[in-house]
Every structure is written in structure tokens, then in C-alpha cells.
């Protein structure tokens, strides 16, 4: 009878260890799936924000806004002043 009790106890312990491992594995898979979904959302948001940054940094857009909203114009004549070159010393 003692022999059967030890075998039953051993099988019970092994079953509990197996159950713990399986439930831990399922929990980790659930967390991994959740993290993949969060990563996908963050990646999409990053791409969307990069698009807006690229749109704001577009030089032709900046130029047209400077002319239309701020009234800026290109100068007709540019005068240069050269200061301190080696040729003049």
C-alpha cells in the first residue's frame, strides 16, 4: 500500500508541475500576442507622425507659406561684404 501511495504522490506532483508549466506557457503566449498588438499600434503611430514631420519640413511648402502668409519675398539685389580673408592681409 505504501508503494502505491508514493507512486500516486509522485504522479500528483508531476501533474501539478506539468499544469504549472502549461499555464505559464499560455500566459506568456497571451502576453506576447498583446505586445505584438501594441507594437503594431505604435509602429503605425510612428509612421503617421513621421509623415506629418516630413510634410511640415517640405521646403516648397515652407516657401509658399513664407510668401503667402508672411509676405516674404526674395531680394532683388544681394550685396556681399567679405571680411578678413588671407588675400586682403
Residue, then its C-alpha position, 0 to 999 in steps of 0.5 A: x500500500x505504501x508503494x502505491x501511495x508514493x507512486x500516486x504522490x509522485x504522479x500528483x506532483x508531476x501533474x501539478x508541475x506539468x499544469x504549472x508549466x502549461x499555464x505559464x506557457x499560455x500566459x506568456x503566449x497571451x502576453x506576447x500576442x498583446x505586445x505584438x498588438x501594441x507594437x503594431x499600434x505604435x509602429x503605425x503611430x510612428x509612421x503617421x507622425x513621421x509623415x506629418x514631420x516630413x510634410x511640415x519640413x517640405x521646403x516648397x511648402x515652407x516657401x509658399x507659406x513664407x510668401x503667402x502668409x508672411x509676405x516674404x519675398x526674395x531680394x532683388x539685389x544681394x550685396x556681399x561684404x567679405x571680411x578678413x580673408x588671407x588675400x586682403x592681409 
